[in-house]
Amino acid sequence: RVFIAVIHLVDPDSGGDLKAHAKKQVDVAAANGADGVFLIPAVAKMPPSTVKSTYELVRKAHPKLFIGINFMSEKIPQPLPAGLDALWMDSGCDFNGAHKKATDAAAALVAQNFTGLVFFGFLFKGKTRSWPLEVKSSDQKYDLVAKTVAEFKAKLMPPAGPTGAIMNTSGPGTGNPLETDRRILYRKAIGENGLLACASGVTVSNAAELLEDVDIVIVGTGIEASPTDPNTIQFYKEAGIPCAKVGYLDAKKVKELADVVHAKKALKQMKCSACEGKVDKLSKEEAGKMLARISKEWEMYEDDEGVQKIRRAYRVRNFMEGMAFLNQVAHIAESEGHHPDVHLESYQFGSVVIYTHSVKGLTDNDFILAAKIDDLKPKLSKRHKPRVPAEDPSTK
């Protein structure tokens, strides 16, 4: 998994040293675990020459760091600076097909033999990512996403596009996280070997869950300090910039996010270990961190004997759908050799309770199994929220 920090380039008219500001921000990102940075103008119509000269200063200070640029323009300036690792394009592909600006840019990059990565938008913000009115079922949504993936590959990936083309998605708007159902749909349509980036709404609290299906996170707002933070005020004072028009990276937030991103590979890609005598019981603090890596629908609780467990409740459409879902859970449990307690009450209310019997508590296995179950898509009832049984019926 990869974490790229966004460095907003200040408005040259605001005063202060734009290049020194950018370099200091990159220093903070690099020193606290970011895998790379994207330089992005904070104001419209910043001259490409200003962006390129800022890049050259930063590149000189960090010769081995991954550095990309978003020029905030669909027109690619020529020539591109030497050693540039990536471009971030605002155009790309949505439910209406590949954008002409994106296909033109792709052709231009192929013509000049650009070998870096190119992040094209994939259902990126705005109304063009909204589901058409006639698309309602999960199968219809998957088919539409799969069609959009095929369009992206045909128009923006080789041979039509550059070798480093990557799908870069987002939530519905700036600062909004990618919805869980979309994230899972996108991954299913792209396949396990395809790369998917996300560039909106990523924070320390949601990154672990997001990274179950996303390979690259591009983060700006989520790692910036508050404009009223004393360190921010002091930073702009030292930089000679009269007002904080762009974010100042918070070193602590950068490090915390880097730790989450680099912690482990996606839980659902891991395999449960043999339980008997070979797994360690997690402390409450450790279990809490693992809980943050699975769907927010899971809750952690203690039963009457003080045994810590996790549980997720479902309300399915009917009895047959409930049995089909529990059968899917059973297949996963058998393949992993780790078995949850599953229940279906009043023909519609399902629940899955997971803990490790041998240690009478929670282990890594429980969260690995939960992450795999999260990939299942039971046909849920939309009429009411699921309810949890009044008493924990799990076996001892």
VMD Tcl script that draws the C-alpha trace (Angstrom):
set ca {
  {0.00 0.00 0.00}
  {1.19 3.51 -0.86}
  {0.60 6.91 0.77}
  {1.16 10.06 -1.31}
  {0.89 13.42 0.46}
  {-0.58 16.44 -1.32}
  {1.52 19.61 -1.17}
  {-0.53 22.69 -2.04}
  {1.55 25.41 -3.65}
  {0.72 28.81 -2.17}
  {-0.54 31.74 -4.18}
  {2.54 33.74 -5.28}
  {0.53 36.93 -4.78}
  {0.03 36.17 -1.07}
  {3.64 37.03 -0.33}
  {6.37 34.87 1.14}
  {8.58 32.34 -0.56}
  {6.45 29.83 -2.46}
  {9.35 27.48 -3.17}
  {10.66 27.52 0.39}
  {7.15 26.78 1.64}
  {6.82 23.82 -0.72}
  {10.21 22.42 0.21}
  {9.47 22.62 3.92}
  {6.15 20.81 3.42}
  {7.85 18.07 1.40}
  {10.47 17.77 4.15}
  {7.66 17.13 6.67}
  {6.01 14.52 4.43}
  {9.24 12.66 3.68}
  {10.46 12.70 7.28}
  {7.23 11.23 8.63}
  {6.69 8.26 6.35}
  {4.91 9.44 3.20}
  {5.94 7.38 0.17}
  {5.83 10.41 -2.08}
  {4.18 13.75 -2.78}
  {2.02 15.46 -5.37}
  {2.64 19.17 -5.96}
  {-0.65 20.94 -6.71}
  {-1.32 24.67 -7.25}
  {-3.64 26.04 -4.57}
  {-4.93 28.66 -6.98}
  {-6.22 28.43 -10.52}
  {-4.05 29.43 -13.45}
  {-0.71 29.18 -11.66}
  {1.84 29.33 -14.51}
  {3.25 25.89 -15.38}
  {6.72 27.45 -15.28}
  {6.19 28.30 -11.59}
  {5.08 24.76 -10.82}
  {8.02 23.27 -12.73}
  {10.63 25.48 -11.07}
  {9.18 24.58 -7.66}
  {9.38 20.90 -8.58}
  {13.04 21.30 -9.59}
  {13.90 22.80 -6.19}
  {12.11 20.01 -4.36}
  {13.66 17.35 -6.59}
  {17.14 18.69 -5.85}
  {16.46 18.41 -2.12}
  {14.88 14.95 -2.44}
  {16.51 13.18 -5.41}
  {15.05 9.74 -4.60}
  {11.57 10.70 -3.41}
  {8.50 9.89 -5.54}
  {7.30 13.29 -6.78}
  {4.34 13.97 -9.04}
  {2.54 17.07 -10.29}
  {-1.04 18.07 -10.93}
  {-0.82 21.17 -13.12}
  {-4.58 21.78 -12.66}
  {-4.79 21.89 -16.43}
  {-5.69 19.33 -19.08}
  {-2.99 20.74 -21.34}
  {0.32 19.07 -20.58}
  {3.13 21.66 -20.59}
  {6.17 20.89 -22.70}
  {8.72 19.85 -21.91}
  {7.93 17.99 -18.70}
  {10.61 18.38 -16.02}
  {13.31 15.73 -15.83}
  {12.81 12.91 -13.36}
  {9.07 13.49 -12.91}
  {7.53 10.35 -11.43}
  {3.84 11.00 -12.04}
  {1.12 13.22 -13.44}
  {-2.31 13.65 -11.90}
  {-4.98 14.49 -14.47}
  {-8.36 15.87 -13.44}
  {-10.14 14.27 -16.41}
  {-10.59 10.55 -16.94}
  {-13.55 8.21 -17.29}
  {-17.06 8.07 -15.84}
  {-20.41 6.46 -16.60}
  {-20.62 8.55 -19.79}
  {-17.33 7.14 -21.08}
  {-13.76 8.43 -21.38}
  {-13.42 12.22 -21.50}
  {-12.00 13.66 -24.71}
  {-9.51 15.75 -22.70}
  {-8.27 12.56 -21.07}
  {-7.91 10.62 -24.33}
  {-6.10 13.58 -25.90}
  {-3.72 13.72 -22.92}
  {-3.20 9.95 -23.07}
  {-2.27 10.12 -26.75}
  {0.12 13.02 -26.12}
  {1.88 11.13 -23.32}
  {2.25 8.06 -25.52}
  {3.70 10.23 -28.30}
  {6.34 11.68 -26.01}
  {7.05 8.28 -24.43}
  {6.31 9.37 -20.86}
  {7.27 6.47 -18.58}
  {5.95 7.76 -15.26}
  {2.61 7.01 -13.63}
  {-0.50 8.86 -14.82}
  {-3.45 9.13 -12.43}
  {-6.61 9.55 -14.53}
  {-9.93 10.17 -12.83}
  {-12.20 7.13 -12.45}
  {-15.75 8.05 -11.41}
  {-14.11 11.04 -9.76}
  {-16.46 13.38 -7.85}
  {-19.38 15.25 -9.39}
  {-22.69 14.24 -10.93}
  {-21.21 11.96 -13.58}
  {-20.51 9.34 -10.89}
  {-24.16 9.26 -9.80}
  {-26.08 6.07 -10.51}
  {-28.51 6.47 -13.44}
  {-32.17 6.24 -12.35}
  {-32.66 2.93 -14.16}
  {-29.71 1.33 -12.32}
  {-31.04 0.01 -9.02}
  {-29.94 -3.53 -8.21}
  {-26.45 -4.50 -7.10}
  {-26.04 -6.59 -10.27}
  {-26.93 -3.60 -12.46}
  {-24.46 -1.42 -10.58}
  {-21.70 -3.97 -10.97}
  {-22.36 -4.29 -14.71}
  {-22.16 -0.50 -15.13}
  {-18.92 -0.25 -13.15}
  {-17.42 -3.16 -15.11}
  {-18.37 -1.41 -18.36}
  {-16.68 1.79 -17.14}
  {-13.54 -0.16 -16.19}
  {-13.46 -1.68 -19.68}
  {-13.81 1.79 -21.23}
  {-10.97 3.12 -19.07}
  {-8.70 0.25 -20.08}
  {-9.53 0.59 -23.77}
  {-9.11 4.37 -24.01}
  {-6.55 5.32 -21.34}
  {-4.32 2.27 -20.89}
  {-1.87 0.77 -23.43}
  {-1.78 0.75 -26.35}
  {-4.04 3.82 -26.53}
  {-2.70 5.32 -23.30}
  {0.53 5.50 -21.27}
  {2.02 2.41 -19.64}
  {1.61 3.86 -16.15}
  {-2.11 4.73 -16.30}
  {-3.88 4.27 -12.94}
  {-7.54 4.62 -11.97}
  {-7.91 7.40 -9.39}
  {-11.28 7.59 -7.67}
  {-12.93 9.62 -4.91}
  {-15.99 10.16 -2.78}
  {-18.90 12.29 -4.04}
  {-17.11 15.57 -3.33}
  {-13.98 17.19 -1.93}
  {-13.23 15.83 1.52}
  {-15.89 13.09 1.25}
  {-14.71 9.49 1.68}
  {-15.30 6.79 -0.91}
  {-18.46 4.88 -0.05}
  {-17.93 1.31 1.18}
  {-20.31 -0.29 -1.33}
  {-18.62 1.50 -4.23}
  {-15.16 0.62 -2.98}
  {-16.01 -3.08 -2.96}
  {-17.74 -2.87 -6.37}
  {-14.77 -1.07 -7.93}
  {-12.31 -3.66 -6.65}
  {-14.45 -6.53 -7.88}
  {-14.71 -4.98 -11.35}
  {-11.03 -4.02 -11.58}
  {-9.78 -7.37 -10.28}
  {-7.21 -8.17 -7.63}
  {-4.25 -7.34 -9.88}
  {-5.43 -3.90 -11.01}
  {-4.31 -0.73 -9.23}
  {-6.83 1.65 -7.66}
  {-6.03 5.00 -6.06}
  {-8.31 7.19 -3.95}
  {-7.88 10.93 -3.53}
  {-10.61 12.26 -1.27}
  {-11.75 11.96 2.32}
  {-8.87 9.76 3.51}
  {-8.11 10.09 7.23}
  {-6.33 8.11 9.93}
  {-9.69 6.79 11.15}
  {-10.90 5.37 7.82}
  {-7.67 4.52 5.97}
  {-7.36 0.95 7.23}
  {-10.83 -0.03 6.02}
  {-10.33 1.83 2.73}
  {-7.04 0.03 2.08}
  {-8.79 -3.33 2.07}
  {-9.63 -2.51 -1.57}
  {-7.55 0.55 -2.48}
  {-3.82 0.38 -3.27}
  {-2.83 4.06 -3.18}
  {-4.17 6.90 -1.03}
  {-3.54 10.52 -2.03}
  {-4.13 12.76 0.98}
  {-4.19 16.51 1.57}
  {-6.87 17.79 3.93}
  {-6.70 14.70 6.15}
  {-3.09 15.43 7.15}
  {-3.25 19.21 7.40}
  {-3.25 21.14 10.66}
  {-5.97 23.60 11.59}
  {-5.36 27.19 10.37}
  {-5.71 28.29 14.00}
  {-3.15 25.80 15.28}
  {-0.21 27.66 16.93}
  {2.29 25.65 14.88}
  {0.50 26.64 11.68}
  {0.48 30.30 12.61}
  {4.18 30.16 13.48}
  {4.97 28.37 10.23}
  {3.36 31.05 8.08}
  {4.94 33.78 10.17}
  {8.40 32.29 9.59}
  {7.64 31.84 5.88}
  {6.60 35.47 5.60}
  {3.17 34.55 4.26}
  {0.52 36.92 5.68}
  {-2.42 34.50 5.57}
  {-2.76 30.73 5.56}
  {-4.48 30.19 2.21}
  {-3.26 26.61 1.96}
  {-2.79 23.81 4.42}
  {0.23 23.22 6.58}
  {1.07 19.55 7.04}
  {0.73 18.24 10.57}
  {3.75 16.00 11.14}
  {1.87 13.90 13.69}
  {-1.04 13.25 11.31}
  {1.36 12.37 8.49}
  {3.16 9.84 10.67}
  {-0.06 8.33 12.04}
  {-1.45 7.84 8.55}
  {1.84 6.43 7.27}
  {1.84 3.91 10.13}
  {-1.69 2.77 9.22}
  {-0.93 2.49 5.50}
  {2.27 0.55 6.01}
  {1.08 -1.59 8.92}
  {0.06 -4.74 7.09}
  {-1.35 -5.94 3.83}
  {-5.13 -6.04 3.53}
  {-6.70 -8.36 6.08}
  {-8.83 -10.12 3.48}
  {-5.64 -11.11 1.64}
  {-4.26 -12.83 4.74}
  {-4.82 -16.41 5.85}
  {-6.06 -17.50 9.27}
  {-3.46 -19.31 11.39}
  {-4.02 -22.58 13.21}
  {-5.64 -21.67 16.52}
  {-4.59 -24.35 18.96}
  {-1.64 -22.95 20.87}
  {-0.42 -20.86 17.95}
  {-2.29 -17.56 18.20}
  {-1.99 -14.78 20.73}
  {-4.95 -13.17 22.42}
  {-5.25 -9.45 21.61}
  {-5.45 -6.82 24.30}
  {-8.44 -4.45 24.23}
  {-6.22 -1.76 22.72}
  {-4.87 -4.11 20.04}
  {-8.36 -5.36 19.24}
  {-9.58 -1.78 18.93}
  {-6.93 -1.06 16.31}
  {-7.89 -4.18 14.38}
  {-11.57 -3.23 14.56}
  {-10.73 -0.02 12.68}
  {-9.52 -2.14 9.76}
  {-12.86 -3.81 9.05}
  {-16.34 -2.52 8.20}
  {-17.90 -0.12 10.67}
  {-20.89 -2.47 10.84}
  {-18.93 -4.72 13.20}
  {-19.17 -4.02 16.92}
  {-16.90 -5.23 19.70}
  {-18.41 -6.30 23.02}
  {-17.94 -8.59 26.03}
  {-20.34 -11.39 26.91}
  {-21.52 -12.20 30.45}
  {-18.29 -14.10 31.14}
  {-16.07 -11.22 30.04}
  {-15.09 -12.82 26.72}
  {-14.38 -10.22 24.07}
  {-16.09 -10.80 20.71}
  {-17.07 -9.01 17.51}
  {-20.52 -9.15 15.98}
  {-22.29 -7.95 12.85}
  {-26.06 -7.99 12.34}
  {-27.96 -8.22 9.05}
  {-31.60 -8.01 8.03}
  {-32.08 -10.00 4.86}
  {-35.01 -9.93 2.44}
  {-36.39 -13.34 3.33}
  {-35.59 -16.70 4.89}
  {-34.05 -18.20 1.74}
  {-31.73 -15.22 1.26}
  {-30.72 -15.51 4.91}
  {-29.86 -19.19 4.57}
  {-27.94 -18.53 1.35}
  {-25.88 -15.85 3.07}
  {-25.07 -18.02 6.08}
  {-24.04 -20.79 3.69}
  {-21.58 -18.38 2.04}
  {-20.17 -17.55 5.47}
  {-19.82 -21.28 6.16}
  {-17.78 -21.81 2.98}
  {-15.35 -19.03 3.96}
  {-15.09 -20.40 7.50}
  {-14.29 -23.89 6.23}
  {-11.62 -22.62 3.85}
  {-9.99 -20.62 6.66}
  {-10.38 -23.28 9.35}
  {-11.88 -20.67 11.66}
  {-15.56 -20.89 12.54}
  {-17.92 -18.13 13.72}
  {-21.29 -18.49 15.41}
  {-24.04 -17.74 12.88}
  {-27.73 -17.19 13.59}
  {-30.97 -16.52 11.71}
  {-33.97 -15.49 13.81}
  {-37.56 -14.64 12.89}
  {-36.70 -15.66 9.30}
  {-35.01 -12.31 8.51}
  {-32.59 -11.30 11.25}
  {-29.10 -12.69 10.80}
  {-25.98 -12.22 12.88}
  {-22.37 -13.38 12.79}
  {-20.40 -13.57 16.04}
  {-16.66 -14.17 15.91}
  {-14.09 -14.89 18.59}
  {-11.36 -17.47 19.16}
  {-12.65 -20.18 21.47}
  {-9.21 -21.52 22.39}
  {-8.05 -18.22 23.93}
  {-11.51 -17.05 25.07}
  {-11.10 -13.72 23.33}
  {-10.09 -12.04 20.11}
  {-7.11 -12.81 17.87}
  {-5.93 -11.65 14.44}
  {-7.85 -14.59 12.96}
  {-11.17 -13.09 13.98}
  {-10.56 -9.86 12.09}
  {-9.17 -11.67 9.04}
  {-12.37 -13.73 8.90}
  {-14.53 -10.61 9.40}
  {-12.75 -8.84 6.51}
  {-13.43 -11.80 4.22}
  {-17.10 -11.87 5.27}
  {-17.30 -8.14 4.47}
  {-16.82 -9.03 0.81}
  {-20.09 -10.97 0.79}
  {-23.14 -9.10 -0.43}
  {-26.32 -10.56 1.06}
  {-29.60 -9.24 -0.34}
  {-30.61 -6.99 2.52}
  {-34.03 -5.66 3.39}
  {-34.25 -1.89 2.91}
  {-37.28 -1.49 5.17}
  {-35.67 -1.67 8.57}
  {-32.28 -1.68 10.18}
  {-30.99 -5.03 11.44}
  {-31.41 -5.79 15.09}
  {-29.09 -7.64 17.40}
  {-30.49 -10.53 19.47}
  {-31.43 -9.46 23.01}
  {-29.06 -12.01 24.45}
  {-25.79 -13.24 23.02}
  {-26.61 -16.73 21.75}
  {-23.03 -17.70 20.89}
  {-21.73 -21.00 22.12}
  {-19.20 -21.12 24.91}
}
mol new
graphics top color blue
foreach p $ca { graphics top sphere $p radius 0.5 }
foreach p [lrange $ca 0 end-1] q [lrange $ca 1 end] { graphics top cylinder $p $q radius 0.2 }
display resetview
